Amino acid sequence: MNYTIRHEIKGRLRVHLKMDRMTFRQADTLEYYLKGFEEISEVKVYERTADAVVRYDCDRQRIIDILRDFSFENVNVPEIYFEMSGRELAAEYFDRIVTSIVLHYGKRIVLPFSIRRVLVFIKNIKFAWRGLKTIKTRRLQVELLDSMAVSAAILTGDHKTASSVMFLLNIGDTLEAWTHKRSVGDLARRMSLNIDKVWLVTDDGEVQIDSADVKCGDRVIVRMGNMIPFDGEVFCGEAMVNQASMTGESVAVRKTKRMSVFAGTVVEEGEITIRVTQTEGCGRFDKIVKMIEESEKLKSNLESRAERLADRLVPYTLLASGLTWLISRNVTKAVSVLMVDYSCALKMSMPISVLSAIREASGYGITVKGGRFLEAVADADTIVFDKTGTLTKAQPSVAGVVSFCNESEDELLREAACLEEHFPHSVARAVVDFAFRKGLLHDELHTKVEYIVAHGIASEIEGERVVIGSYHFVFEDEGAVLLDGMKEKFDSLPDDYSHLYYAKNGKLAAVILIEDPMREEVGSIVDHLRKQGFKHVVMMTGDSERTAAKIAAEAGITEYYSEVLPEDKAGYIEKAKSEGRKVIMVGDGINDSPALSASDAGIAISEGAEIARQIADITIGSSDLESLVTLREISTLLMKRIRFNYRTIVGFNTALIGLGIAGFLPPSTSAMLHNGSTVALGLNSMTSLK
């Protein structure tokens, strides 16, 4: 790539490509290329100036080499990356605002007053029509006030005020639309698919391959708890599919042979093989955006109440204007009142505040599906944690395998890995990784595998029924027993590890020792959450009492429950809510899904099961639970901002109405102050909370 260095400081380069400007696709291509290098921490590409700013934490020469090797033709960018880019949208709205400002003030300089007056009259037709259309709804809305205010200013000969009011209203509408679309776009990008591997069905069996290698017509198998990676048609099997990400409907839909399925939906129960009909692009991003924009979940209760109040105040503003004219017979005073309303500022600043908070949270790796969930987090007094993968590290490891039969530990591990590789759980991944590190190949040995939520897996290997899972599942549900002479060995299993039990033909074959250490930051996070106002910090786990007590003591959690089933977690949350508590749940597995649904706000760990992320209202990164503290802080600050905006809007506009009635403010000044304060509040609502 031919480029010059425009500016440089340590760890940061600004380079200019030797071209006048880049197309949107070229800018996205360069951005995609540079973000693919671990050495580069941040990239900003400016298509208008053909510049790129690169922040890096490596040797300078390495960045020079990366830039020199770049060419637009040699970078293969997935089509969905262009589809999800917000670059063109940002440029469109920026151009709109700049054009509006230039035309508004340019006309004042260039055009004579007589022509400007005609243009004001013509532009008012649009506002008048918007106001008249609201009458059909039989509700007095702010559009009617706007049209009456502009029309009144024109009738009284104050064309300058009418022009300024329409200009500010247009700028306000554009800013609101831009902020809304940008925030929704950021949220949609966070919710979009991120599936690297899939199970491809071939003539020789199942093969795990990169999702990028799948072609239309291929058959892909999707099991319970997994996300459907592509649009397609059910080839065989039957499943209940959660389509909330596409339709907003949380009730699972039954899918059978020849029925269509969509990328981004999740198999709640069952197993299906799909024939792929669309691999990438295909409007998935647009579907997610549409779902978000239409969802009432974007509105918090405070926001909804403020908007309802705004609508209720419109008739009183109109009444105040009429009474002012009847009492004073002064049209100027009446118009001054008409120029001011509460609705415009309330309806603009509240959604912008919420969407900006959602966008800010996404910068910390937190995906929030709606404003009401931020409000729930701000109001919550109880937080419930799952243990495995949440309070403990997201990547547990296998410490060892103990054989309870005449087979070798490696052979038993190989069989266990063969079963576990099909299912989305951190413990399953640990077993598979341990077998891989030991060089144990585990080609498909079993028949169809069955996953029992929160219990384990059942299948057959060479005619023998095999089960792997929890103590409750293997010994109580399946009735497995110990071989003679193994009782002492079983009782001496170390308590420092979680235990995964593997049985064959009703007899315990092996116990896999899972090292699942607590995250280093848990203790300080629990203390911080209590300081932030959480009165009840609870841990719930399916593990044994010994393991649960050990983790709870290390975390500083006094209320914990062991050996619980998914319905027990959900039951606790329902009981707490019936007592008047606001509850949030934090989990990562399929077995956490009922509790995530039952809580006021369900929070999933990003590397957990797809079904948990799908059902959850909020998703946080798995690397650090500090995100929970950040989430609470953002949520609390958002509620403070909404209340501040409400008090400011009501107080300031009431003062403007009073000054207008008293005759201290002419209509043009009232309009300027009202619209200026509305835009100022909107811009302030776009700023960061932290």
Secondary structure, 3 states (H helix, E strand, C coil): CCEEEEEEECCEEEEEECCCCCCHHHHHHHHHHHHCCCCEEEEEEECCCCEEEEEECCCHHHHHHHHHCCCHHHCCCCHHHHHHCCHHHHHHHHHHHHHHHHHHHHHHHHCCHHHHHHHHHHHHHHHHHHHHHHHCCCCCCHHHHHHHHHHHHHHCCCHHHHHHHHHHHHHHHHHHHHHHHHHHHHHHHHHCCCCCEEEEEECCEEEEEEHHHCCCCCEEEEECCCECCCEEEEEEEEEEEECHHHHCCCCCEEECCCCEECCCCEEEEEEEEEEEEECCCCCHHHHHHHHHHHCHHHCCHHHHHHHHHHHHHHHHHHHHHHHHHHHHCCHHHHHHHHCCCCHHHHHHHHHHHHHHHHHHHHHCCCEECCHHHHHHHHHCCEEEEEHHHHHECCCCEEEEEEECCCCCHHHHHHHHHHHHCCCCCHHHHHHHHHHHHCCCCCCCCECCCEEECCCEEEEEECCEEEEEECHHHHHHHCCCECCCCCHHHHHCCCCCCEEEEEEECCEEEEEEEEECCECCCHHHHHHHHHHCCCCEEEEECCCCHHHHHHHHHHHCCCEEECCCCHHHHHHHHHHHHHCCCCEEEEECCHHHHHHHHHCCEEEEECCCCHHHHHHCCEEECCCCCHHHHHHHHHHHHHHHHHHHHHHHHHHHHHHHHHHHHHCCCCHHHHHHHHHHHHHHHHHHHCCCCC
